[in-house]
């Protein structure tokens, strides 16, 4: 059965902070819906299941993981970002796409700040950032108070950043790592809990440094 997506449907998704529309071959987008998608910079992801189920997953957060994610990138990470959006939606995560929305040159601090502030405010449980190496976005995101952004380059660093450092933003390099390696890192990072204990004491010291006023 064909599913018609109207401008009103897109507006409802916008109200809920959703910037990802997953469509199938049976999805029909009205001209007004297409105009709204373009002006609002939605990401469109193709998937072979019914659109109704997809909208419910995206809009209600009724995910198997129980985690809401916000993902952002600069132009160098745009392709991998879109791959990860589909990959994570398939796994049942609630996604917010913070941009960028094309491969035109842009500035990574803009998207690092959007993702970091969303995590800091509690609008998203975790953040994911992608740039060329994973280094600059991490530097930018860590300027936001309460953010522990970790650049990860393999499964071990991903597990350690969560288990020992309670990282709340994952950063990866699209030009430093392959697609499958990045997926593995994301899986390890999202599935690893913080161990607490002696590690919390060390994080508390980081917080003390963060809260110290410069003289």
Backbone as CSV, one residue per row, in Angstrom:
resi,resn,N_x,N_y,N_z,CA_x,CA_y,CA_z,C_x,C_y,C_z
1,UNK,0.844,-1.200,0.000,0.000,0.000,0.000,0.878,1.248,0.000
2,UNK,0.498,2.215,-0.831,1.237,3.466,-0.901,0.996,4.309,0.348
3,UNK,2.041,4.961,0.827,1.945,5.849,1.979,2.262,7.265,1.527
4,UNK,1.301,8.182,1.698,1.481,9.563,1.278,1.970,10.392,2.465
5,UNK,3.092,11.076,2.285,3.640,11.969,3.300,3.355,13.400,2.872
6,UNK,2.658,14.147,3.712,2.276,15.514,3.388,3.142,16.522,4.144
7,UNK,2.952,17.774,3.813,3.664,18.837,4.527,3.337,18.792,6.013
8,UNK,2.096,18.472,6.355,1.698,18.404,7.768,2.492,17.330,8.507
9,UNK,2.741,16.189,7.844,3.538,15.130,8.466,4.951,15.629,8.767
10,UNK,5.534,16.358,7.835,6.880,16.886,8.031,6.905,17.899,9.166
11,UNK,5.883,18.742,9.235,5.806,19.728,10.316,5.713,19.051,11.679
12,UNK,4.969,17.945,11.760,4.848,17.205,13.017,6.201,16.634,13.443
13,UNK,6.955,16.109,12.488,8.291,15.592,12.804,9.196,16.719,13.289
14,UNK,9.102,17.882,12.646,9.910,19.032,13.053,9.629,19.433,14.491
15,UNK,8.352,19.429,14.872,7.967,19.814,16.235,8.632,18.922,17.275
16,UNK,8.891,17.668,16.884,9.498,16.712,17.803,11.022,16.685,17.683
17,UNK,11.582,17.640,16.924,13.021,17.746,16.793,13.650,16.716,15.885
18,UNK,12.842,16.097,15.033,13.334,15.042,14.148,13.718,15.634,12.801
19,UNK,14.908,15.285,12.334,15.401,15.779,11.059,15.737,14.626,10.113
20,UNK,15.189,13.463,10.384,15.432,12.297,9.541,14.101,11.741,9.083
21,UNK,13.944,11.561,7.779,12.748,10.933,7.234,13.174,9.651,6.533
22,UNK,12.646,8.531,7.000,12.956,7.247,6.379,11.812,6.881,5.441
23,UNK,12.135,6.595,4.181,11.112,6.310,3.191,11.385,4.979,2.506
24,UNK,10.338,4.420,1.930,10.444,3.183,1.172,10.010,3.443,-0.263
25,UNK,10.058,2.412,-1.087,9.654,2.563,-2.481,8.158,2.851,-2.604
26,UNK,7.391,2.569,-1.541,5.951,2.817,-1.559,5.571,4.186,-0.991
27,UNK,6.582,4.975,-0.622,6.314,6.290,-0.046,6.126,7.329,-1.146
28,UNK,5.083,8.127,-1.019,4.835,9.231,-1.943,4.938,10.536,-1.163
29,UNK,5.805,11.429,-1.607,5.963,12.727,-0.971,5.244,13.774,-1.814
30,UNK,4.337,14.521,-1.200,3.643,15.571,-1.935,4.614,16.699,-2.263
31,UNK,4.308,17.513,-3.270,5.200,18.630,-3.610,5.463,19.561,-2.429
32,UNK,4.425,19.853,-1.630,4.621,20.713,-0.466,5.517,20.050,0.570
33,UNK,5.393,18.737,0.718,6.254,18.005,1.646,7.708,18.080,1.195
34,UNK,7.935,17.918,-0.103,9.293,17.997,-0.643,9.894,19.390,-0.422
35,UNK,9.083,20.415,-0.636,9.567,21.780,-0.415,9.945,21.987,1.048
36,UNK,9.124,21.459,1.944,9.397,21.613,3.372,10.652,20.849,3.774
37,UNK,10.833,19.665,3.219,12.018,18.857,3.503,13.279,19.609,3.084
38,UNK,13.240,20.204,1.895,14.408,20.931,1.392,14.703,22.174,2.236
39,UNK,13.665,22.901,2.589,13.880,24.135,3.364,14.297,23.842,4.798
40,UNK,13.872,22.707,5.329,14.195,22.349,6.712,15.436,21.486,6.822
41,UNK,16.018,21.130,5.676,17.253,20.349,5.640,17.098,18.993,6.324
42,UNK,16.048,18.279,5.986,15.865,16.915,6.455,16.859,15.994,5.743
43,UNK,17.236,14.919,6.425,17.953,13.823,5.776,16.931,12.751,5.425
44,UNK,17.017,12.233,4.204,16.112,11.177,3.763,16.888,9.879,3.666
45,UNK,16.381,8.848,4.350,17.025,7.543,4.359,16.081,6.526,3.743
46,UNK,16.589,5.721,2.823,15.787,4.676,2.179,15.814,3.410,3.016
47,UNK,14.636,2.752,3.145,14.586,1.490,3.878,13.410,0.663,3.397
48,UNK,13.562,-0.656,3.443,12.538,-1.550,2.910,11.583,-2.062,3.982
49,UNK,10.936,-1.152,4.719,9.833,-1.528,5.599,8.780,-0.444,5.502
50,UNK,7.638,-0.649,6.114,6.543,0.296,5.924,6.858,1.636,6.560
51,UNK,6.451,2.687,5.878,6.723,4.032,6.368,6.024,4.298,7.696
52,UNK,4.835,3.735,7.891,4.116,3.963,9.141,4.945,3.541,10.332
53,UNK,5.527,2.350,10.265,6.349,1.850,11.367,7.557,2.733,11.590
54,UNK,8.131,3.229,10.491,9.314,4.055,10.617,9.012,5.379,11.295
55,UNK,7.913,6.000,10.919,7.567,7.271,11.549,7.296,7.069,13.035
56,UNK,6.667,5.973,13.411,6.416,5.715,14.822,7.716,5.537,15.578
57,UNK,8.660,4.819,15.015,9.943,4.620,15.675,10.681,5.929,15.841
58,UNK,10.691,6.744,14.775,11.439,7.988,14.817,10.794,9.016,15.721
59,UNK,9.472,9.076,15.725,8.807,10.178,16.408,8.502,9.891,17.867
60,UNK,8.294,8.650,18.237,7.929,8.348,19.612,9.096,7.903,20.461
61,UNK,10.218,7.575,19.806,11.342,7.086,20.580,11.092,5.692,21.108
62,UNK,10.183,4.947,20.516,9.867,3.595,20.962,10.923,2.632,20.438
63,UNK,12.168,2.798,20.931,13.289,2.050,20.406,13.660,0.917,21.333
64,UNK,14.279,-0.097,20.753,14.714,-1.236,21.563,15.868,-0.848,22.452
65,UNK,16.619,0.170,22.086,17.788,0.560,22.870,17.426,1.480,24.028
66,UNK,16.355,2.251,23.884,15.995,3.216,24.909,16.900,4.431,24.916
67,UNK,17.738,4.607,23.905,18.680,5.710,23.859,18.354,6.655,22.714
68,UNK,18.402,7.950,23.001,18.222,8.946,21.945,19.597,9.493,21.573
69,UNK,19.835,9.615,20.285,21.133,10.050,19.782,20.973,11.280,18.920
70,UNK,21.976,12.150,18.964,22.065,13.247,18.021,23.384,13.085,17.277
71,UNK,23.347,13.196,15.969,24.519,12.953,15.138,24.770,14.143,14.235
72,UNK,26.036,14.532,14.132,26.386,15.671,13.290,27.735,15.464,12.633
73,UNK,27.973,16.207,11.568,29.246,16.096,10.863,29.522,17.362,10.088
74,UNK,30.790,17.521,9.681,31.086,18.525,8.684,30.980,17.872,7.309
75,UNK,31.413,18.563,6.267,31.253,18.036,4.913,32.054,16.757,4.679
76,UNK,33.185,16.609,5.387,33.995,15.402,5.179,33.331,14.157,5.763
77,UNK,32.444,14.356,6.727,31.772,13.222,7.351,30.353,13.005,6.894
78,UNK,29.912,13.816,5.921,28.513,13.770,5.492,28.097,12.379,5.014
79,UNK,28.907,11.746,4.175,28.533,10.429,3.635,28.427,9.387,4.744
80,UNK,29.417,9.351,5.619,29.387,8.379,6.715,28.241,8.677,7.666
81,UNK,27.946,9.958,7.880,26.826,10.308,8.763,25.523,9.702,8.252
82,UNK,25.271,9.829,6.964,24.040,9.274,6.407,24.009,7.757,6.484
83,UNK,25.168,7.127,6.315,25.249,5.670,6.467,24.926,5.272,7.907
84,UNK,25.477,6.010,8.876,25.233,5.698,10.284,23.781,5.957,10.678
85,UNK,23.170,6.985,10.106,21.766,7.264,10.415,20.904,6.061,10.066
86,UNK,21.057,5.539,8.870,20.283,4.363,8.470,20.637,3.162,9.349
87,UNK,21.919,2.968,9.601,22.396,1.838,10.399,21.790,1.866,11.807
88,UNK,21.753,3.036,12.409,21.260,3.151,13.784,19.732,3.124,13.853
89,UNK,19.060,3.672,12.850,17.604,3.558,12.799,17.204,2.093,12.668
90,UNK,17.951,1.339,11.864,17.688,-0.100,11.724,17.789,-0.808,13.069
91,UNK,18.628,-0.295,13.952,18.822,-0.904,15.265,17.823,-0.404,16.300
92,UNK,16.984,0.560,15.922,15.923,1.019,16.809,16.228,2.255,17.617
93,UNK,17.321,2.960,17.292,17.636,4.184,18.021,16.790,5.355,17.537
94,UNK,16.521,6.286,18.445,15.866,7.539,18.083,16.951,8.519,17.656
95,UNK,16.857,9.035,16.443,17.918,9.852,15.861,17.481,11.287,15.617
96,UNK,18.387,12.224,15.902,18.244,13.602,15.453,19.461,13.934,14.609
97,UNK,19.231,14.423,13.401,20.306,14.790,12.489,20.593,16.280,12.649
98,UNK,21.787,16.609,13.158,22.150,18.000,13.411,22.809,18.675,12.224
99,UNK,22.964,17.953,11.098,23.647,18.496,9.936,25.129,18.087,9.950
100,UNK,25.850,18.461,8.947,25.488,19.213,7.773,24.622,18.359,6.846
101,UNK,23.992,18.981,5.857,23.023,18.279,5.026,23.468,18.141,3.574
102,UNK,24.718,18.467,3.292,25.272,18.255,1.954,26.791,18.267,2.079
103,UNK,27.489,18.150,0.953,28.947,18.067,0.983,29.626,19.401,0.667
104,UNK,28.874,20.476,0.753,29.484,21.786,0.586,30.381,22.101,1.795
105,UNK,31.549,22.711,1.581,32.455,23.010,2.700,31.753,23.781,3.822
106,UNK,32.002,23.372,5.058,31.395,24.014,6.219,32.378,23.933,7.383
107,UNK,31.994,24.470,8.526,32.884,24.568,9.676,32.470,23.588,10.775
108,UNK,33.367,22.667,11.120,33.054,21.620,12.098,32.641,22.139,13.475
109,UNK,33.152,23.304,13.965,32.711,23.737,15.298,31.204,23.982,15.395
110,UNK,30.585,24.383,14.281,29.146,24.667,14.299,28.355,23.419,14.676
111,UNK,28.713,22.280,14.107,27.959,21.047,14.338,28.384,20.386,15.650
112,UNK,29.655,20.553,16.010,30.108,20.049,17.308,29.357,20.749,18.439
113,UNK,29.138,22.039,18.286,28.427,22.789,19.332,26.966,22.361,19.427
114,UNK,26.300,22.177,18.284,24.895,21.751,18.296,24.750,20.415,19.013
115,UNK,25.610,19.455,18.649,25.537,18.120,19.258,25.864,18.189,20.741
116,UNK,26.927,18.883,21.099,27.353,18.948,22.496,26.309,19.625,23.379
117,UNK,25.719,20.706,22.888,24.714,21.409,23.695,23.453,20.562,23.868
118,UNK,23.092,19.792,22.862,21.928,18.912,22.977,22.147,17.864,24.066
119,UNK,23.353,17.313,24.132,23.676,16.328,25.171,23.729,17.006,26.535
120,UNK,24.356,18.179,26.596,24.464,18.903,27.864,23.085,19.240,28.443
121,UNK,22.160,19.651,27.585,20.812,20.024,28.043,19.942,18.809,28.342
122,UNK,20.378,17.625,27.951,19.589,16.427,28.189,18.565,16.147,27.101
123,UNK,18.620,16.891,26.012,17.696,16.627,24.900,18.042,15.317,24.200
124,UNK,19.319,14.930,24.266,19.782,13.672,23.693,20.635,12.951,24.724
125,UNK,20.549,11.622,24.746,21.351,10.853,25.693,22.832,10.893,25.321
126,UNK,23.114,10.720,24.040,24.495,10.681,23.560,24.608,11.403,22.228
127,UNK,25.832,11.798,21.901,26.100,12.440,20.629,27.160,11.689,19.844
128,UNK,27.085,11.820,18.520,28.094,11.264,17.625,28.497,12.358,16.646
129,UNK,29.798,12.541,16.468,30.322,13.546,15.548,31.294,12.884,14.570
130,UNK,31.269,13.355,13.334,32.174,12.834,12.314,32.818,13.994,11.575
131,UNK,34.137,13.966,11.485,34.860,14.874,10.605,35.958,14.063,9.914
132,UNK,36.991,14.691,9.413,38.003,13.951,8.663,38.828,13.022,9.540
133,UNK,39.298,13.533,10.685,40.177,12.745,11.554,39.550,12.386,12.895
134,UNK,38.491,13.088,13.287,37.893,12.884,14.597,38.502,13.750,15.677
135,UNK,39.529,14.498,15.342,40.214,15.320,16.338,39.570,16.697,16.519
136,UNK,39.373,17.475,15.454,38.872,18.846,15.659,37.487,18.929,16.280
137,UNK,36.580,18.048,15.885,35.235,18.090,16.468,35.265,17.742,17.948
138,UNK,36.195,16.858,18.330,36.347,16.509,19.744,36.826,17.715,20.541
139,UNK,37.796,18.432,19.989,38.299,19.635,20.665,37.167,20.645,20.858
140,UNK,36.392,20.854,19.810,35.297,21.836,19.885,34.219,21.402,20.870
141,UNK,33.793,20.146,20.795,32.720,19.663,21.669,33.124,19.724,23.134
142,UNK,34.385,19.471,23.421,34.843,19.469,24.814,34.931,20.857,25.423
143,UNK,34.682,21.892,24.640,34.616,23.246,25.199,33.288,23.489,25.920
144,UNK,32.298,22.622,25.659,31.007,22.767,26.329,31.072,22.053,27.680
145,UNK,30.691,22.752,28.715,30.753,22.212,30.065,29.955,20.908,30.171
146,UNK,30.546,19.929,30.831,29.860,18.661,31.049,30.008,17.661,29.927
147,UNK,30.675,18.056,28.856,30.836,17.157,27.710,32.171,16.424,27.819
148,UNK,32.100,15.121,27.585,33.300,14.283,27.533,33.309,13.613,26.162
149,UNK,33.858,14.326,25.184,33.900,13.824,23.816,35.179,13.034,23.605
150,UNK,35.044,11.827,23.082,36.188,10.938,22.902,36.367,10.584,21.442
151,UNK,37.560,10.842,20.917,37.909,10.389,19.573,38.347,8.935,19.664
152,UNK,37.630,8.053,19.002,37.918,6.618,19.089,38.358,6.092,17.726
153,UNK,39.292,5.159,17.751,39.888,4.656,16.513,39.857,3.141,16.406
154,UNK,39.334,2.467,17.426,39.126,1.017,17.362,38.153,0.619,18.462
155,UNK,37.821,-0.683,18.531,36.834,-1.154,19.503,37.325,-0.958,20.931
156,UNK,38.618,-1.163,21.166,39.155,-1.023,22.521,39.016,0.410,23.037
157,UNK,39.392,1.381,22.206,39.283,2.776,22.643,37.828,3.160,22.860
158,UNK,36.921,2.594,22.056,35.494,2.885,22.236,34.999,2.345,23.572
159,UNK,35.348,1.082,23.888,34.923,0.492,25.163,35.518,1.255,26.338
160,UNK,36.788,1.569,26.249,37.459,2.253,27.352,36.877,3.642,27.595
161,UNK,36.559,4.358,26.524,36.027,5.714,26.689,34.688,5.720,27.408
162,UNK,33.924,4.661,27.249,32.649,4.556,27.947,32.827,3.956,29.347
163,UNK,33.536,2.848,29.459,33.661,2.139,30.735,34.450,2.947,31.753
164,UNK,35.506,3.617,31.312,36.384,4.323,32.251,36.148,5.827,32.296
165,UNK,35.751,6.411,31.173,35.650,7.877,31.091,34.228,8.385,31.003
166,UNK,33.255,7.485,30.889,31.845,7.868,30.771,31.655,8.920,29.678
167,UNK,32.309,8.701,28.539,32.188,9.642,27.423,30.735,9.739,26.981
168,UNK,30.288,10.956,26.711,28.907,11.137,26.264,28.800,11.614,24.818
169,UNK,29.941,11.844,24.177,29.973,12.148,22.748,31.085,11.317,22.110
170,UNK,30.737,10.582,21.081,31.699,9.791,20.316,32.098,10.567,19.061
171,UNK,33.401,10.601,18.788,33.892,11.290,17.595,34.744,10.317,16.780
172,UNK,34.477,10.250,15.474,35.240,9.371,14.588,35.670,10.127,13.343
173,UNK,36.725,9.628,12.712,37.269,10.259,11.516,36.883,9.522,10.257
174,UNK,36.160,10.192,9.378,35.669,9.557,8.151,36.798,9.256,7.171
175,UNK,37.888,10.026,7.238,39.003,9.803,6.323,40.127,9.009,6.986
176,UNK,39.970,8.716,8.265,40.981,7.945,8.985,40.586,6.488,9.145
177,UNK,39.273,6.209,9.036,38.761,4.866,9.294,37.812,4.434,8.186
178,UNK,37.683,3.112,8.014,36.742,2.570,7.049,35.337,2.499,7.611
179,UNK,34.379,2.345,6.721,32.961,2.322,7.106,32.658,1.224,8.120
180,UNK,33.146,0.020,7.897,32.837,-1.083,8.798,33.511,-0.910,10.151
181,UNK,34.704,-0.345,10.161,35.386,-0.070,11.430,34.604,0.955,12.235
182,UNK,34.101,1.964,11.560,33.307,2.984,12.255,32.040,2.364,12.843
183,UNK,31.385,1.496,12.099,30.190,0.822,12.624,30.533,0.003,13.866
184,UNK,31.662,-0.698,13.826,32.093,-1.494,14.983,32.345,-0.605,16.192
185,UNK,33.017,0.521,15.967,33.282,1.467,17.053,31.976,1.979,17.651
186,UNK,31.034,2.354,16.803,29.737,2.859,17.271,29.009,1.791,18.091
187,UNK,29.010,0.557,17.618,28.350,-0.529,18.341,28.975,-0.740,19.719
188,UNK,30.298,-0.783,19.776,30.993,-0.997,21.055,30.720,0.157,22.008
189,UNK,30.761,1.361,21.473,30.582,2.549,22.312,29.181,2.604,22.906
190,UNK,28.180,2.327,22.095,26.794,2.416,22.564,26.402,1.261,23.480
191,UNK,27.091,0.155,23.402,26.722,-1.014,24.211,27.529,-1.148,25.495
192,UNK,28.497,-0.260,25.706,29.358,-0.362,26.887,28.884,0.574,27.990
193,UNK,28.593,0.051,29.182,28.174,0.913,30.297,29.373,1.492,31.049
194,UNK,29.147,2.576,31.735,30.158,3.180,32.610,30.324,2.323,33.846
195,UNK,31.565,2.057,34.255,31.831,1.161,35.383,31.757,1.865,36.736
196,UNK,31.880,3.192,36.752,31.819,3.915,38.020,33.009,3.599,38.907
197,UNK,32.768,3.534,40.237,33.840,3.186,41.165,34.999,4.158,41.113
198,UNK,36.224,3.601,40.991,37.425,4.442,40.996,37.436,5.415,39.818
199,UNK,36.751,5.043,38.749,36.720,5.920,37.575,35.911,7.184,37.851
200,UNK,34.867,7.076,38.663,34.059,8.245,38.995,34.877,9.261,39.778
201,UNK,35.743,8.773,40.666,36.596,9.679,41.438,37.471,10.515,40.506
202,UNK,37.968,9.880,39.455,38.821,10.588,38.499,38.015,11.589,37.665
203,UNK,36.786,11.196,37.322,35.926,12.129,36.596,35.567,13.329,37.455
204,UNK,35.396,13.082,38.755,35.093,14.189,39.667,36.231,15.209,39.661
205,UNK,37.459,14.723,39.547,38.603,15.638,39.496,38.581,16.454,38.207
206,UNK,38.149,15.828,37.117,38.016,16.571,35.865,36.958,17.660,36.009
207,UNK,35.860,17.312,36.678,34.793,18.300,36.895,35.294,19.457,37.743
208,UNK,36.124,19.154,38.749,36.692,20.220,39.580,37.535,21.164,38.733
209,UNK,38.328,20.597,37.815,39.130,21.443,36.925,38.219,22.294,36.043
210,UNK,37.156,21.661,35.530,36.217,22.353,34.646,35.518,23.507,35.355
211,UNK,35.246,23.327,36.636,34.514,24.343,37.398,35.434,25.427,37.988
212,UNK,36.725,25.226,37.939,37.659,26.177,38.523,37.696,27.453,37.678
213,UNK,37.585,28.576,38.339,37.637,29.851,37.633,39.089,30.230,37.374
214,UNK,39.380,30.617,36.140,40.727,31.034,35.821,41.061,32.353,36.510
215,UNK,42.258,32.408,37.033,42.666,33.639,37.731,43.577,34.477,36.852
